[in-house]
Amino acid sequence: MLYTKDYFQPHNDDEIFDLIDRTVLGTLITPHENGVAISHPVFMIDRQNRRLISHIAMNNDHGQYLRAGLPSVAILMDQGSYISSSWYPNYPQRDSAPTWSFMVAHIHGKPEIMSDAETVQHLQDLVVHMERGRDKPWQMKELGPGGMGRRLPNILGYTMPIEKMEVKFKLGQDERSGDMKAATEQLDKDDQQALANRMRDYCKL
């Protein structure tokens, strides 16, 4: 169970799904009778059907536990940022400890293996998602004739319907507002405006 507090919760599920969209790379954990399988796949979120979509290498031993539909946990965590007490104003002392602002989601569910056609669609959607905004986005068709067909036998696609989400958006809600105001101003200067704005939102600055 993820340790968190009521005031570290997101405003709504869409903010959790946005985190998954931004993060993409995560950790998949599947306990089994001989131990724990751990992999680091990429994830996409199907908001309408409330499920994760992902894939691993066909030769990955983790696949046998996905095929068995064993309960699993996908963890997606943003980079966040160290928040230095050197940024805080004096009161007259800077007597607040440093902290770390971050967002993390633990997604629980039972994996289901996808068909080849569904896996191909997932890979195409993933490329489009990751290439968006580029001047000359790469397209799957550039693999050439048979390019996807040669690779598909080496890929195991799966979905994971969301059964439970444990989430922690630790963005300075339990810190002094003056300290967090100074921290967000420094994050702006460090080109971390997106995190700064989320902290302003959650800390009501």
Protein Blocks (a to p, Z undefined) as FASTA:
>chain_A
ZZddfklccfblklmmmmmmmnopacdddddfkbccdddddddddfklopadddddfklm
klmmmmnopacddddddfbjaddfklpccfkbcfbccdddddddddddddddddfklmmm
mmmmmmmmmmgoiablcdfklnoghklmmmmmmpccdddddfbdcddddehjmpcfklmm
mmmmmmmmnopakmmmmmmmmnoZZ
